[in-house]
Each structure stands twice: as C-alpha cells, then as structure tokens.
Amino acid sequence: MIADFLDAAAPERLSADACVVGGGPAGITLALRLARYGFRTVLLESGGRAQEGDDQEAVHALSAGASTGQGGADPGYCRLRRLGGSTGHWQGWCGRLDAQDFAPRSWLDGSGWPVGGDEITQYYPEAESLCELEPLQPTPTAAWLAWERFWRFSPPTRFGTRYAKDLSETSQVTVLVHATMTSLDCDGASIRGVHFANLAGRSGHVQARVVVLATGGMENARLLLQPVAGHPRGIGNRYDQVGRYFMQHIELPVARLLAADPQGVAAQFDTFGRQRRHLVLSREASEARRLLRCAFSVSSERELSGAYLAARRIWGEVREGRWPEDLDTSVEAVFSDLGGLIEGMRGAQILSQRLNAYAEQAPDPASRVTLVDERDPFGLRRLRVDWRLSEQDFRSIRSATLAMAEWLGQHGIGRLQIVDWLTCETPSWPEHIWGGCHHMGTTRMSTDARSGVVDADQRVHGMENLFVAGSSVFPTGGYVPPTLTIVALSLRLADHLKGVLS
Ligand SMILES: Cc1cc2nc3c(=O)[nH]c(=O)nc-3n(C[C@H](O)[C@H](O)[C@H](O)COP(=O)(O)OP(=O)(O)OC[C@H]3O[C@@H](n4cnc5c(N)ncnc54)[C@H](O)[C@@H]3O)c2cc1C
C-alpha cells in the first residue's frame, strides 16, 4: 500500500518488523525484499510519489546546505526528494566493483572492505535485473584494446515509478510518502522506532524491531549526527567517525587525443546500444604504480547538423517515454536538411577528441560532512559539505594519464595533450569537478567503531537494531558508479535482516 501522509486518512501510529527510512533504490529494494520474506515493513519517504514531478520545492529545500570545499558537492543540488530518490534523474550508468576494489591495498589507507567481495558480488546478477540491464553484447574490438571494461546503461530505471505497482500491491509493505523522519526514538543502544512529520504540521511514529536509514550518501550521516538524548555527538559517533571520508568519483577530461585515425578510435568508444567501452590499466600496471582505480573513455566532438541534433533529441525523449517538446519545430528541422541528417548518422567529421577520466578518490577523514547551526523546518540541523581532494588523488590521476599516454603512443593510436592543471608539479584542481553525484563513505563499513560507523552487516557500531543502507557505507568507491552496488548491498542486507528478525 502507498499512502500519502498529507491525506488525513493516513495513519499516524504504525508498528512493523522493519522501518526503512528513505524511498530511493536502496530503500525500495530493501523494503520489497523484506516484505517478500514475510516481514511487515514500513517505508517512510520524505517526498511525494514519483509522478508528482518536480513541484515539491519546499520538500526539496529540506536537503539544502552549505558547500565549503572543492566545488562540485553542493548538498542542495543533485538529490531528489521523492519516491525513487535520485533515480528520478540518474543517468543509469552501471558497473560492478571487482576483486581489486574489495581487497586491501598497501598504498591506500582505509582500503579493504571488512566483508569478502564474493559476499557482495553474488548479488550483482539480481541487482542488474532490478536495474533492468541487458546482457553485454559482443562488440567489435580493435587489436590494440588490451585493457577494456564495459559499463552498461540502465534504461534508466526510475525506481519510484518502476516499482510503484509492486509497492502498492505487496500487502506486507506500507509506504508513507510526505513523511520525513525527524528523529530516531532511541533508548540507549536500542532504537524503539522513528518519529516522522510533514510540512503541514502533522506528525507520527513507527514502532519497529529494526530501523534502516536509506536516505542517501549525505543524509544518512546528517540524520545520525543530530544529537539525541544519550548520544550528544550523534548516534554511532562516539569516535567522531560519522560524516568523515566523504568521497565522490572524480570525473573530468584529462587530455586532448591527437589520434592517427580519429574515426577508428571513435568507432571503439561511441556508445553501443546500452553499453559503453572504457579503458582501464591492467592490475599489474596499476599496482606497480600504486594507483587508485581509474578508467578512461574517449569522447568525440563532431560537426553535427541541426537536422541530426533535432532527430537525436526526438529519439532521446521518446526513449525516456516522454512526448518530445517543440515536436513541430524539431520535425521541421529534420526534414529541412536530410543530407545533414544522413551525414550525421554516418558519423560526421570529428572536430576534436578528449580523453576523460573516471577516478576513485582516496578515503580521507578530512573530507567530510558536518552540521551547521541553521535548522530546517523540522528543527534538524542542516549540512555543510567540505569535499576535499588529496595529493594522492592528484598524483594518481596524473600517473594513470601518463601511463595511458605511453600505452596509446606505443600502439600507434595517437598522442595525448594533457590538460595544463594536470601537468603542474603542485596539485591544483579545476574550480568545479563533476563528482557524478555519487556520495559515498560518510558512514563507512569498518571492523570497529574507531575506524568507521557500521559493521560488515551494516549495523551501526554500538547499536542493537539500527542499520544503514546505501553508498555511505562504502569504505572505498572504485571508479564505477555506485547504484548497482547500492542495490546489491540492499539485497544482502535483506538476507541478513531475515536472520535477525526470524
Ligand atoms: C544527475 C544524477 C545522475 C546520476 N547518474 C548516476 C549514474 O549514471 N549511475 C549511478 O550509479 N548513479 C548515478 N547517480 C547517483 C544515484 O542517483 C544514487 O547513487 C542513488 O540514487 C542513491 O540511492 P539511495 O537510495 O541510497 O539514495 P537516494 O536516491 O538519494 O534516495 C534517498 C531517499 O531518501 C529520502 N529521504 C531523505 N531524507 C529523508 C528523511 N529524513 N525521511 C524520509 N525520507 C528521506 C529522499 O527523499 C530520497 O527519496 C546520479 C545522481 C544524479 C543526481
């Protein structure tokens, strides 16, 4: 059942086996799986139903906060408060973390997940099906492409709409939208339930045997950091770990590629249906250079006619299931230059090519989210994000780019003209970096409370029945986008909770 807490008929007092807070992919996956196991589950979502669109400004404003560090981590930008969470506008890129990501690396402090990689990767096939990925297609490969990986695109699956029917029809789940968790009902090391409210002034309570925070990579930390009776520094924060190690992916162009055969290179890197090729260094090469994980793609800027761009716009909208805006004008643009359309489809002239990096960030306790004094309408203190990139991050991207330059040269593919800021000896970053909106690490998994926030089962250290879901639990983030792993971890957490609740 999905009920709207703005509706007076929606219940104010609920009890359940599990209360999941946050209706993004982490929370929806978990709630549906717990219900399938027969547990009564309440899912609280701060925003409205997915199809209500973006007209919920006051709700979105609950996420507003300050950003004082590296540009590209504004807490008010990048996150959606509505059923489905940020998958309401994610791009759908998916990739698996691999054995190198889970293993400890001697040159990387904080590396090594406290859980065996196989325990997580066994959930990938099912997570891929929930994200509606198609199997990898065989793709023509040039002989020089020795180190390649493919990322696949989810259609992209909007979890709030795609799984709305399942949530409505599963009797063991009650979803309450417009229900924002305002505090945990805490009794020492045990959580009795969750207090929630809406902006119209109505409040309620869920009593539950276990509570799972699944409110996203920044908000999970924000909710834990709020002081409550018996936990003046926040819950799970005895050793000042909550909110630290904030990481994103560092995604930026690192060089201009002067290729011997630009069309040939473009043919290898253009998107093939719902998958795209990336170059990665071999395990040996990256270990020898003590690198963080990093992948590269090549993008080509082409001279494209208005007709081709209009056709591509129409196709993009239709693929997303939307009626194209300005359809008349776009169709007219297509038919007014059929020659330009055909040329574009054949692969128009390439103006330039760029090498783009997708890099892992080293976990750094100084890169963190904290609370400021300003409060939201529910009295919760707002966030400040201080995203910091380190010298190790800089040297690693530089070294990986140089290795790639060497490799491309050796294979006669082309030369790299590396961007100015990356050639500096002293680290210097562009003012704004696209972090992918991949917020990770703020409630990291660890073996003990002095080095992280949750244990290998995602239970908050020192708490009996409080768990965290989502990428905030990642100890390291690799270079692949996080959502597929978020979904896999939620499936794993459901299996663990099945044992706890049974
Ligand atoms: C523009 C953009 C592009 C992206 N592209 C990709 C991509 O290509 N690939 C990829 O893997 N990832 C991508 N991401 C990231 C991806 O969207 C997130 O990794 C994913 O949505 C995180 O899932 P989540 O369930 O942990 O959190 P969220 O999706 O953030 O969901 C959290 C939910 O909790 C709710 N909530 C928050 N606070 C409360 C509260 N107090 N009480 C109740 N509910 C609350 C929110 O309203 C929200 O619905 C992208 C993100 C953006 C913004």
Ligand as a Chemical Component Dictionary entry (heavy atoms), coordinates in Angstrom:
data_LIG
# 
_chem_comp.id                   LIG 
_chem_comp.type                 NON-POLYMER 
_chem_comp.pdbx_formal_charge   0 
_chem_comp.three_letter_code    LIG 
# 
loop_
_chem_comp_atom.comp_id 
_chem_comp_atom.atom_id 
_chem_comp_atom.alt_atom_id 
_chem_comp_atom.type_symbol 
_chem_comp_atom.charge 
_chem_comp_atom.model_Cartn_x 
_chem_comp_atom.model_Cartn_y 
_chem_comp_atom.model_Cartn_z 
_chem_comp_atom.pdbx_ordinal 
LIG C1  C1  C 0 22.061 13.809 -12.053 1  
LIG C2  C2  C 0 22.449 12.490 -11.450 2  
LIG C3  C3  C 0 22.973 11.483 -12.261 3  
LIG C4  C4  C 0 23.348 10.274 -11.700 4  
LIG N1  N1  N 0 23.802 9.281  -12.527 5  
LIG C5  C5  C 0 24.143 8.086  -11.996 6  
LIG C6  C6  C 0 24.571 7.031  -12.836 7  
LIG O1  O1  O 0 24.638 7.159  -14.049 8  
LIG N2  N2  N 0 24.917 5.855  -12.248 9  
LIG C7  C7  C 0 24.842 5.663  -10.899 10 
LIG O2  O2  O 0 25.161 4.567  -10.423 11 
LIG N3  N3  N 0 24.415 6.646  -10.088 12 
LIG C8  C8  C 0 24.065 7.841  -10.599 13 
LIG N4  N4  N 0 23.607 8.832  -9.776  14 
LIG C9  C9  C 0 23.573 8.574  -8.326  15 
LIG C10 C10 C 0 22.340 7.767  -7.948  16 
LIG O3  O3  O 0 21.188 8.508  -8.225  17 
LIG C11 C11 C 0 22.451 7.447  -6.457  18 
LIG O4  O4  O 0 23.601 6.632  -6.277  19 
LIG C12 C12 C 0 21.264 6.681  -5.908  20 
LIG O5  O5  O 0 20.042 7.301  -6.211  21 
LIG C13 C13 C 0 21.409 6.576  -4.389  22 
LIG O6  O6  O 0 20.375 5.765  -3.903  23 
LIG P1  P1  P 0 19.873 5.852  -2.385  24 
LIG O7  O7  O 0 18.634 5.063  -2.303  25 
LIG O8  O8  O 0 20.999 5.498  -1.498  26 
LIG O9  O9  O 0 19.598 7.401  -2.121  27 
LIG P2  P2  P 0 18.617 8.421  -2.852  28 
LIG O10 O10 O 0 18.378 8.037  -4.253  29 
LIG O11 O11 O 0 19.185 9.773  -2.576  30 
LIG O12 O12 O 0 17.259 8.249  -2.069  31 
LIG C14 C14 C 0 17.135 8.666  -0.730  32 
LIG C15 C15 C 0 15.670 8.920  -0.421  33 
LIG O13 O13 O 0 15.559 9.220  0.965   34 
LIG C16 C16 C 0 14.594 10.249 1.122   35 
LIG N5  N5  N 0 14.865 10.942 2.397   36 
LIG C17 C17 C 0 15.889 11.775 2.684   37 
LIG N6  N6  N 0 15.793 12.188 3.952   38 
LIG C18 C18 C 0 14.690 11.621 4.479   39 
LIG C19 C19 C 0 14.060 11.662 5.749   40 
LIG N7  N7  N 0 14.548 12.390 6.761   41 
LIG N8  N8  N 0 12.926 10.948 5.940   42 
LIG C20 C20 C 0 12.393 10.189 4.935   43 
LIG N9  N9  N 0 12.958 10.120 3.704   44 
LIG C21 C21 C 0 14.094 10.820 3.486   45 
LIG C22 C22 C 0 14.789 11.132 -0.093  46 
LIG O14 O14 O 0 13.633 11.890 -0.351  47 
LIG C23 C23 C 0 15.075 10.105 -1.181  48 
LIG O15 O15 O 0 13.923 9.699  -1.844  49 
LIG C24 C24 C 0 23.215 10.057 -10.298 50 
LIG C25 C25 C 0 22.669 11.058 -9.493  51 
LIG C26 C26 C 0 22.281 12.255 -10.056 52 
LIG C27 C27 C 0 21.701 13.284 -9.151  53 
# 
loop_
_chem_comp_bond.comp_id 
_chem_comp_bond.atom_id_1 
_chem_comp_bond.atom_id_2 
_chem_comp_bond.value_order 
_chem_comp_bond.pdbx_ordinal 
LIG C1  C2  SING 1  
LIG C2  C3  SING 2  
LIG C2  C26 DOUB 3  
LIG C3  C4  DOUB 4  
LIG C4  N1  SING 5  
LIG C4  C24 SING 6  
LIG N1  C5  DOUB 7  
LIG C5  C6  SING 8  
LIG C5  C8  SING 9  
LIG C6  O1  DOUB 10 
LIG C6  N2  SING 11 
LIG N2  C7  SING 12 
LIG C7  O2  DOUB 13 
LIG C7  N3  SING 14 
LIG N3  C8  DOUB 15 
LIG C8  N4  SING 16 
LIG N4  C9  SING 17 
LIG N4  C24 SING 18 
LIG C9  C10 SING 19 
LIG C10 O3  SING 20 
LIG C10 C11 SING 21 
LIG C11 O4  SING 22 
LIG C11 C12 SING 23 
LIG C12 O5  SING 24 
LIG C12 C13 SING 25 
LIG C13 O6  SING 26 
LIG O6  P1  SING 27 
LIG P1  O7  DOUB 28 
LIG P1  O8  SING 29 
LIG P1  O9  SING 30 
LIG O9  P2  SING 31 
LIG P2  O10 DOUB 32 
LIG P2  O11 SING 33 
LIG P2  O12 SING 34 
LIG O12 C14 SING 35 
LIG C14 C15 SING 36 
LIG C15 O13 SING 37 
LIG C15 C23 SING 38 
LIG O13 C16 SING 39 
LIG C16 N5  SING 40 
LIG C16 C22 SING 41 
LIG N5  C17 SING 42 
LIG N5  C21 SING 43 
LIG C17 N6  DOUB 44 
LIG N6  C18 SING 45 
LIG C18 C19 SING 46 
LIG C18 C21 DOUB 47 
LIG C19 N7  SING 48 
LIG C19 N8  DOUB 49 
LIG N8  C20 SING 50 
LIG C20 N9  DOUB 51 
LIG N9  C21 SING 52 
LIG C22 O14 SING 53 
LIG C22 C23 SING 54 
LIG C23 O15 SING 55 
LIG C24 C25 DOUB 56 
LIG C25 C26 SING 57 
LIG C26 C27 SING 58 
# 
